[in-house]
Amino acid sequence: MRGVGLLEGSVDISRIKEATASLTWAVDLTAPGDTELPSRFSDLGVSFSSLFEQTGDLPDINKAVSAHQTAVELVPDDHPNMSRFLYNLGASLTCRFEQTGEASDISEAVAVLHRSVDLLSPDDPNMPSRLASLGLSYRRRFNWTVELLDINEVIALLQRAVKLTPQSHPALPGRLADLGSSFEARFDRTGEFADITEAISATRRAVELTPQGHGELPAMLSNLGSSLASRFMRNGDLSDISESISLLQRSLDLTPQDHPVVPTLLANLGSTLNTRFGRTGNLSDITEAVIVTHQAVELTPQGHLDMPSRLSALGRALTHSFERTGELSDIDEAISAKRRALELTPLGHADLPRRLQSLGTSYHRRFQRTGVPSDIAEAFSAHRRSIELTPDGHASMPNRLTDLAGTLFARFEHSGELSDVTEAVSVLQRAVELTPEGHDDMYSRLNNLGVAFNRLFAFGVDPDANLDRSIIHFKAAAACGSGSPQRKLDAAVACARMLYRNHPHSPNTLPAFATAITLVALTAGLEQTIRGRYTRLQGISGLASEAAAAACRLDKADKALEWLEQGRCLVWNQLNNLRTPLDNLHMARSEKISLEDEARAHLELAKQWDEALEEVRGTPGFETFLKPPVCSSIIQHLPGSGPIIVINVDKSRCDAIALLAGMDTPLHITLPNFSIEKANAPKAGRKCAEDERVLRVLRGLWDDVAKPILDGLGISKASETSTDLLPRIWWCPTGLLSFLPLHAAGIYRGSDSESVLDYVVSSYTPNVAAITDRVRSQGSIPTGSSGLFLTSQPDAPGTSPIPGTTKEVQSIFRKAAGTGVRALKLEGDELGPGECLERMVEFSSIHLACHASQNAGEPLESRFHFHRGSLELGTILKANLKHADLAFLSACQTSTGDEKISDEAVHLAAGMLAAGYRRVVATMWSIGDQPAQEVATSFYDYIIAHRTTDGSGEFDGTLSAYALHHATQELRRNLDDSDHSLLTWIPFVHYGH
């Protein structure tokens, strides 16, 4: 909000003092009754006001007010200068009010400015400025009283001032900015959405009319940023808060560091970063918010009227920081800052209720951490008093009621008084009633009511009715048209779980899970970075399996399959969807950009993506383009050489869903003897033990998982051991089962020994689509692209030596080249990341014998290490590998995922599939140097021996699954069945078609 100023621009203070002294001398020398005396008093008042603007010394503004009052008293009402004298008096009274907060000053200012306006003729050229000054004085009074009549008057006056101001007038941008901030102030009071729209429109026009380099531009950018942040808090549109932060940062960049407005700009930026943190939870936002609000407080002079608001803003940021980091010092400092803010806030001040509410929230948060009873008592008292001081109809009332309810819940947890929950329900119902339709917070208030009724249900209070009420409110929260997808997902999950646990056969159970699964994709949307998406998914890992278990209980294997495809491998699917159907889209931005620019770029690209999808889906025949697939489309392109087995592991039950070519519906196979507890047992391969742990795990997988599935499919043990005669099978495990070696399940000791290897050739797939997409699009590789590229990197900097890779690659190359295969070998310093990528485009298959490292938080930064740098997965994904066939990753742990997001394929093997390779050989954990050589050599011997195009130079990885099966069996023949020996060959796995 721009202030009422009497002197614009930078002025030499010594000259102002000289002018003031001269005017004082002139007044003293003017005889009483002299007609010039009133004007000289008025000029003296203006000079004292100018001096005050430079010094901030209260005596200067007191002298200004006194001089202007004398000028007014010395002339009759009809004096031609009376309007000007009244205007100057009103301006000086407003200025003094801003310094002292004396309510009588602003009331008198409004009165005298009204008189000043009334004395002007309608066509007087001063009318726009007088209207604007009167409006701003009303605005100062509104800031104190929050009376709607005052803010309504402000807007009416400023609208008149803007209308009367010529388009080319230099004062127009400032008046538009003042009008915009006044609309925003009324929006904060009433919650009328039209007001914040008008605020943004007026302020944006003010910015457009303000020339670059103008001294008022930073303030206008800050005002626009604040208005966008206010709209974000109502509608939750991330583009608003992103633009807001960008504008606030720009306003700071344009302002000299020693300018007195800097603390205000810093406070605005900190508040907006804090607001965005409340939606996104990004640590960088709250860290920056604390820093800039600290700076704002430090730069604010003691006694300044804005000190309370800045202390309060600092307290809010520290409270959010505590919620994110758990640092007790943050919440202690937050409470201290907010208490200081309250001590500096006079009784009757409009911000008092908000500051009480904020203090109550911090006490509540500390109580949740420490359990100290006095904290929850302080929180309750602050929230109750905040509500008592809030006028009826105030837009913040629902929020304050919600906070009071939260305190009642917390007090109930401590004392066990059920009356607290009953009162909380009543308070929350009132909050919901007062919340406008479409408000961004509606979902959270409905969700809170669901929690409250659930508490009553849990304590046996009218259990049937309160269970139904809880479910109804959770369902309503999840279905809200506005609000954070993350929070709505929480409500949807709560609704689905309550139904599943209490009414598992209810017809509402599956629709509730359907809503939750749909919200999962929105929770990890394209507007977030890859790391941000994976962070979000950690909290909901396993939801798709839980939904699928509910569907299986109701004999809906088709629905279970749809949800497992829709709710798992979300980021992997996004990468595929962004690349596969839109081959002509390429990432063009390579310059280094700031984190804020990156966030805005993600948001803008996500909006463009949504708009493009809407346009494509409006085209006949493309109505379901990239929509979650239904069962009939999922099973449309199944491989003919064997089934895909989706295995769902949940706390309540375990099931297998078999998909076979030629069958119209999935085959549901229950696994009653397997459990999530068994899947969570010590994993084979984590450590080599002497107690036959591996043998026990493999037998458990055989008895409880693999054998029941093979029996259900009618697959018998092969009468001969030839790999060529075995059928194929694709394992698609979920949850913790993803970390266990299903391909090696079996009994390895005794007369009844048998294993999966005796029945089928195994492959893995992150999800069903990874296989069906390859079946649908399979075709021959052009002769010019077919071939094998090999590299060994035995001693890359920063890694341990693996000298065996040289022998491995040389042996494979000699065999391939000697039999006519088009092959190329580059080793060590001969190859850098860039050259490797060129060879991946040139050759259909690649063999990488090197070290690799995985980054679960940023999978696109997983990499292969070379002597001359490293090749990141993100770089590979950008390449156009449309003829890619086989990738053999002869490195450790290239198919190891992350248990925190077990349903997300965050490993290099899945990444190479996403990059375009049809099939990938990888390892589940560490491998020995010598076994790696033997498996790789035997693998390629098998493929080359089964070539059908000798002499053509082509290399085809179609038989890679059979080749790996053969190679691991060859290795196994030279080993016993001890845990150590099993861990030698089990790690090698095949992914893809």
Beta strands, then each sheet from edge to edge (+ up, - down):
strand 1: 644-649
strand 2: 654-659
strand 3: 667-670
strand 4: 728-733
strand 5: 746-747
strand 6: 754-755
strand 7: 761-764
strand 8: 788-792
strand 9: 823-827
strand 10: 845-849
strand 11: 851-853
strand 12: 863-866
strand 13: 869-872
strand 14: 886-890
strand 15: 919-923
strand 16: 988-992
sheet 1: 3+ 2- 1+ 4+ 7+
sheet 2: 5+ 6-
sheet 3: 9+ 8+ 10+ 14+ 15+ 16-
sheet 4: 11+ 12- 13+
end
